[in-house]
Amino acid sequence: MTHGHGVSTLKMGVPIPNAKLGMWLFLGTEIMFFTAFIGTYIVVRLGSPGWPTDTHVTHINILAGAINTFVLICSSVSVVLAHEAVHQGYFTKAKNLMILTLVLACVFLGIKSFEYYGKFQHDILPGHVPESNQQVLDKMVRELDVATGLTALRQRQVSVANELAKETNEERKPRLKAELDVVNTNVSGISKKLETPEFNDLRRKALAGTIKLDDAAKALEKLQHDHPEFKVVHEIHKPILYGNLFASTYFLMTGFHALHVIIGMGFFTHIIMLGNAGRLGFEHGTLVENYGLYWHFVDLVWIFLFPLIYII
């Protein structure tokens, strides 16, 4: 548009760098990504009466989650201070603040790993959580069979026996027969040691569903005391209704969030490397700001996840 002899050029309404605009567009897709997870979690939970909320059952550590929330808030502050330091020309200070942010991110993942260890220790994993009394007993039987080592040995026993029966090469038959003898000896030895009357009685009653969980727990405890091989069998707990759905949503949401934390740590490492090389300058202000925007988004997602999973 011209006014008299002058020519005016069109300008952006909001003068922001293309990199920053790109970051905002990317964060828009990330918002939709996590909104789908969180929305699905809310719908599933509201539609599942009896959803597990007892922390003694789910082994959710509220204190650990609260500490992690505080850690992420502190890390957001350090990112903001690092951005400000770059604009003021204090590049060494900016690098040190990025190191602090990286350390706080490591603390977050360390605490999260501690929480995950608790879930693995109690077998609160998708597809592993019994949701009825019989499923509790069936799981115990499966773990007892694995603990004896007989399941794999008997499979090998059948495999070698079949192979020996079909073998036509007379030179290979002695080797297969010797292997079968060793397997038979091992099966016999383990059977005599571990498949005691107490073991067989517990296993039979569990498969038939004619034993109470408390009685099964006492019998298992005695077996574990007499035979340390059974220590790997998980302690018997009451069934957890919707336990597998709970475990699936927990690991899905917190797992993807942890992945984003790791990506953010890569961003911080980039700035630290620039600082160590003496190349961090004013021109990296937008880069530091974009990394900060990403990290604020990661923190914001956790602000939603913490009350939904840990408190409510």
N, C-alpha and C positions, 0 to 999 in steps of 0.2 A: 504494500500500500504506500502511495506517495502523498506527501503533503507539501505543495509548492514544488520547490526544486530539491527537497531533501528526500531521502529514501530510508525507511526504517526496516530493520530486519527482525524477523520473528525470533523470540527468545523463549526458552523453557520457562514454564510457570514456576517450577521449583528447581533451581540449579543444583542438581546432585550428580556426582560422577557416575559414569556408566557401570562401574564395578559395584558401587553401592546399590544402584537400581537392580542389578543382576542378583545381588545377595538378597534383597527384599523379595524378588520374584521366587528365588529358590526357597526362602523361608515360607513363602505362601504355599508351596507344594508340600513342604514339611508339616505345616499346620494341618493340611488336609490329611496327610499320612497318619499323624498321631491322633487326630480327631476321630478317624475311623476306628482306631484301636480303642480309644477311651469310650466312644459312643457304644461300640459293640459290647465292651465290658459292662457298662451301665445297664444295657438292655438285658444281657445274659444274667447279670446278678439280680436285677429286679424280677426277672422271670423264673428265678430258681429259689423257691421257698426252702429255707433250711441251709442256705449258703453258709459255708464254714467261716465263722468270725472269731472263734475262740483262739487266741494266740498260742495257747498250750497245745492245740490241735494242729493248727497250720504252721506253727513254729515261725510266725512273723515276729521280728524283733523291732518293736516300736522305737526303742531307744536308739538302736543303730540307724533306723530311718531318719529320726530326728537329728542325730549328729550329722548324717550325710546332708540333710537339708541346710543346716548351718554352714557346713563346709562349702557347699555350692554357692550360697549367698556370699560368703567371704571371697570366693573365687571371682564372682561377678564384680565385686568391689575392686579387686586387684586388677582386673582387665580394664575397668574404667580408668583407674589411676595410671595404668600403662599407656593407654591412649592419650591421656592428658600429658604425660611425660614426653611422649614423642612430639606433640605439638609445641611443647615448651623447649624442645631441643635437649632434654635430659635423656639421652639415648641409653646410657648405662643403667640409669634408674628404670627405664622402660624394660630393658632386658631382664633386670633383677625381678621386677614385678611379674614378668611373664614366667620366670622360673618359679616364683611363688605360686602362680596360678597352676602351673604344671604339677607342682608338688601337691597342691590341694586336690587336683583331679586324680592323682595317684592315690591319695588318701581315700577319696570317694570310692574308687574301684577296689581298694583294699577292704574297706568295710563291706562293700557289696559282695566281694568274694567270700568273706566270712559268713555273710547271710546265706549265700548259695551253698556253702559247705554244710551248713545246718540242714538245708533242704535235702542234700544228697545223703547226709548221715542218717536222716530219718526216712529216706526214700519218699519224700514228698515230690514226686516227679510225674509228669504226664504219662498216663497209662500204667503207673505203678501203685496207685492209691486204691485200696479196697473200699468199696462203698456199701458192702453188706457183710454180715457175720460170716457167711460161707466164703465170700471172697477173701476175707482175712485168713481163714483156715486154709483155703486152697493156696494162697500165697506162701504161707508157712511151709506147707508140704513141698512146694516147688523149691523153696530155698533149702529145706532139709535135704532133698534129693541131690541138689547141686553141691551142698556142703560135703556130702559123703564122697563125692567124686565118682560114684558108681554109674551115674547117668552116662557120662562120656565113655567110661570103660565098657559098659554093656553095649553101647552103640559100636564101639570098636570091636568088641567080642563078636557081635553078629556080622560085622563087615568082614573081618578076617576069616570067620568060619565059612561065609558064603564064597569068599574069594578062593579059599582052599578047596571047597567042593567043586568049583568050576575050573580049577587049574588043571591043565593038561601037561604042562611042562614038569617032568619028573624032577628036574634039577631045582626048581623053585619050591616044590612042595615041602622039603625039610625046613626051609627058612620060614615059610608061612606057619608050619606046624609048631616050630619053636616059638614064634611070636604069639600064636594062640595060647600056648602053654603058659607063657609069661602073663598074658592078659587074664587067663583063667585063675592063675595063682593070685594075682592082685585083686581080682574080684572076690575071690574066696576069703582072702585075708581081711579086706575092708569089710566084707559082710559080717564076718565073725566079730570084728572089733566094734563096728558102729551100729549094725542092724540088730540091736539088742531087743529083748521083749518089750522094754519101755518105749523104744523108738517105734517098733512096729505097731504097738498098741495106740500110741499117739497118732501115728500116721493114718491108721485104719479109722479111728474115731473122727479124725479131722476130715477125711475124705467123705465119710458118711454123714458128717454134720451132727454127730451125736455127743459132742463135747462142748461145754461152755467156754467162752473166751478166757475167763479167769482161770479155769482149770487147765486150759491149753497153755496159758502163759506160765503157770506153775510147773507143768510138765516140761515145757521147753527150757525153763530156767534150770531144772535139775539135769536135763540132758547136757546143757552147756557147761554145767559145773563138772559133770562126769567126763565129758568129752569136749575139750577146747575146740575141736574142729567145727563145732556147731556155733561158735561165737559169731560167725559171719551172718547167721540168721537174724533178721531184724526183730527187735522187741515187738511183741504183739500189742497193737493199739486198737481201740474201737474203730469201726468203720467211719469214714468221712464222706458224708453225702455231698455229691458234686465235687469231690476232692480232685478228680482228674481235670475237670473243667477249671477249677480254681488254679491248679498248678500250671495248666496250659496258658491261661491268661496272665498269670504272674510272670512266668518266664518270658512270654512273648513281649510284654510291655517293658519290663525292666531290662530284658536282654537287648532290645532295640535301642533303648535309652543308653545303656552301657556302651553299645557300639558307637553311638553319636558322641559319647564322652571320649572314646578312644580317637575318633576322628578329630575332635577338638584338640586333643593332646598333640596330634600331628601338626595342627596349625601353630600351636604355641612353640613347638620345637623349631618350626621354620623361623619364627621371629627370633628365637634365642640363637639360632645358628647365624642369622644375619648380624645380630649383636656381637657374637664372638668373633666374627670375621671383620668387624668394624665397618660394615656396610649399611647398618641401620640408620636411616636419615629421615628428613622431613617428608620425602617422597613416599614413605611407607605409612604415612598417617592414615590414608584410606584403607590400606591393607589391614592395619591393626584394628581399625574401627570395624571392618567387615568380620574379622575373626571374633571381635567382641560381640557383635550382633548375633553371630551364630551361637556363641557361648551363652548369651542371655536367653536365647530360645531354648537351649538345652536345659538351662536352669528352670525356665518357666514350665517346661513339660514336667519336670520333677515336682514342682510345686503342685501340679494337679495329681500326679501319681501318688505322692506321699499320703494325702488324706484319703484318697479313694481306696488304696490297697491296705494301708497300715492302720488307719484310724476308724473309718466308718464301718 
